[in-house]
Amino acid sequence: MDRISAYAYCGFDVPAEERFQKIKEAGFEKVAVWCHTDYNTHSGISEYEQFKYVREQGLKVSYAHAPTKFAPYLMNKYYGAKDAVKTHKVYLKGAKEQGVDIVVMHLPEVTKTVIDNVTEIAAFAEDVGVTLAVENLTGEAPFDELFNEVKNISFCYDTCHALMFGDTDGKMAERYMDRLVTTHLSDGDGKKDCHFMVGDGVFDFVTLAKRLKDGGYKGDFVLEAFQSAEYADISEFLQVGKQRLERIFG
């Protein structure tokens, strides 16, 4: 299934080149990448080196994640905001140059200042031809105001984040289906940001799959689970994830 994708890091500290190779060997045709300055998730390599490995393995990019460490500055009216907006623009331009169609970003919260800054970033994304999507970190309410104010921004649904705020089966994805362009699929216990393997927690993925199908969702199904004690080997981890996503969403 060509809509099944894997997040490039997945919690295993192996060399970046090997990680992309393992993703390909597990049968994935797509991969999601992250800005290299966040969490040192790719052994310190740059975004451009990531794309080099992507091309070498014949993979396609589901989305690229914008740098999260600048997101809190978007809520400041003065200090740091201009630099944060500029950084997002630079990353969007670079992503487009690498052939990326979707960039996902975090928001600190939704305030008028944040909406003003996101409006500027979203307009730039539209100009360069990239779909900008905001990811849910908390509950539903903030996105009502954001989507009412910013028409040219899309949505990335994260199951583990949703689960922490009481969405156990994709209600939030259904609510914002008209904005939904990609997903972060992982499981959890409903209390912490666990990012367990799909099927190893309490989230109801079968119901989510039905909601997405009924809503006409056309985006990718991205495995964003991290290594846990049950999975010591990256190859096994990726194979299990792919098999489960295909069984649920295929």
N, C-alpha and C positions, 0 to 999 in steps of 0.2 A: 504493500500500500504506500503510494508515494506521498501521502500526507502525514506519515509518521516521522517524527524528528526527535533528536536527542540533544539535550543541553551539553555543551562540550566539556564542561568541568566534571560534573557528576560526583564530586567528592573524593576522587581517587588521585593521589599525588604521584602521578607517573609523568614522564616527559611528554610535552605537548604533542610532538610528532607521533608518539606511540598512541596517545589518546585518540587522535583523529583516525589513526589506522584501525584501532579497535572498534570505533564507531562504525566505520565502513565494513569491517569484517563481520560485525553483528547483523548486517543487512540493512542498516539505515541508509537512506538516500539523501537525507537532509540533516543539518546540524544548526543549533543556535549558539551564537557566540556572545561574549561579554567584553566590555571595555577592559583592557588589560590592567588599568590602574585600580580596579576594584577587587579587593580580596586576594590579589596576586593569584588569580585562578588559573592562569596559564603559564605558570613557572616564570613569570616576569616577561614573557614575550609580548611584542606589540600586536595591535590589531592587524597590522599588515602581515606579520608573520603567521597569524592565525589563518588569514585568507590564503596565504601561500599553501598551508597544509590542506585547507579545504579544497583548493583546486587540484593539488597533487592526488588527493583521494577521490576526486570526481564527485564531491558532495555539493549540494546546494545549500544556501543559507535560508533558514526559516525566518529568522529575525536577528538583529543585533541589539544588545541591550546598552542603552546610554549609561554613562558613568553616574552611579548613585550618590557618590560622596558630595556632589555639587547640588543635589536636589534640595537640601534644607535651605540653601541660600535663596531659593526661588520665593520664599515667603517673606524675605526682607525687602522693604521698599527701597532701601538705599544700599546698605553695606553688603557687598558680595553679589547682589542680584545681577548686575550688568555682566559680571564675569561668568556667572552661572548660565545666563542666557547665551552668551558668546560661546561658551564651551559646548553647549548642546548644539548650537548651529555648526560649529566646527566638526563635531562628531557626525551630525546628519550629512554634511557635505562629504565627509570621508566615506561614510557608509554607502552613499549613492555612487561614489567613484568605484567602489568595490562591487557594485551590482546588487546591493541590499535593497529590498523593497519595503521592509518594515523595521522600524526602530521602536523599542519599548522603553519607556521611562518611568521612574518613580516620582511621586509627589509627596512632599512632607505633610501637607494637609491642604484643604481647599479654602482659600481666603480670596478676597478681592485682588490682593497683590499677586497671589499665585496665579489666579485666572488671567490677570493682565500679562504676566510673564509667559504663561503657557500659550496665550493667544499669539504672542509674537513668535514663539518657537514653532507653533503649529503652522503659522503662515509661511515661515521660512521653509519648513518641511514640505509644504504643498508646492512651493516655488521650485524646489530642487527635485521634486518627484518622489518623495519618500512618504509612506504612510506612518504617521506618528501615533502610537498607542500608549495609553496610560494603564498601569497595572494596579489592581486592587490590593491595597495593603491593609485596609480596615474594612468597615462595613459599607453598605450600599449608599447611604445618604449623601456623602460628599459628591458623588458622581452625578446626581440629579442636577445640582447647581452648575457643575462644570460643563456637562453636556448641553445644558440649556444656553450657556453663554458662548461656548466654543463649538462651532458646527463642524470644523474640519479636523477633528481629533477622534481617534478610534479607541478600542478597548482590548486589553489583554486580561483574560480571566485566569487567576491563580487559584487552584482548588484548595491548597493547604492554607493559604491566607483566608480564603472565604470560610473554611471550616472553623477557624478560630473565632469567627464572629457569627456562628450559628447557621451558616449555609452548608448543609450536609449533602446536597444533591444537585447543585447547579442552578438554583433559583436566580442568583445574580446574573449568571450568564444568559439565562432566558430573558431577564428584565432588560438587559442591554444588548440583545441579540443584533439589533440594527447597527451597533457599533463594533461588534466583536470580530476581530481579525486574526487572533492567535490565542494560544492557551499555554499555561504552565501546569502540567499534570503531575501531581505527587499526592501522597496520602499523609495522614496525621492522626493525632489523638484528640483534636479539637481544643487543645489547651495551649500547645506550643507550636512554633514554626518548625515542624519536624522534617518535612520534605522526605517522608518515607517512600519506599517503592510503592507504586500504584497497586492497591490490593492488600497492603500490609497494615492498613489503618481502618478508620471507620467511615471514610467518605463513600457515598453511594455513586460509583462511576457508571453503573448500568442506567440509572435514572438520568444522570448527566448526558450520557450518550443519546438517550431518547429525546431529551430536550434539544440537544444540538441538531439532531437529525430532523426533528419536527420543525425547528426554526430555520432550517435551510442553511446551516453553518457551512462555509466553504473553506475555512482556514485549516491550518495544520494542527496536529495533536502532538504536543511537544513534551517529552519525558523530562521533567525537571526534578527528579528525585536525586538524593544524595546517598552516598555509601553508608550502610549501617552494619551492625555486627553480623547480620545474616549473610552478608555478601562480602567475601574477602577478595574475590577475583573480579576485575573490571569486565572481563569478557562475559562471565556468567551474569553479572549484574545487567549489562546491556541486553543480552539475549532474553533474559526474563522480562525486562521492561518492554522490549519490542513485542514479544509474544503476547503479553497482557494487553498492550494497547491495540494490537491487531484483533485480539479476541473481543475486546469491548467495543471498539470503535470501527472495526473493519467492515 
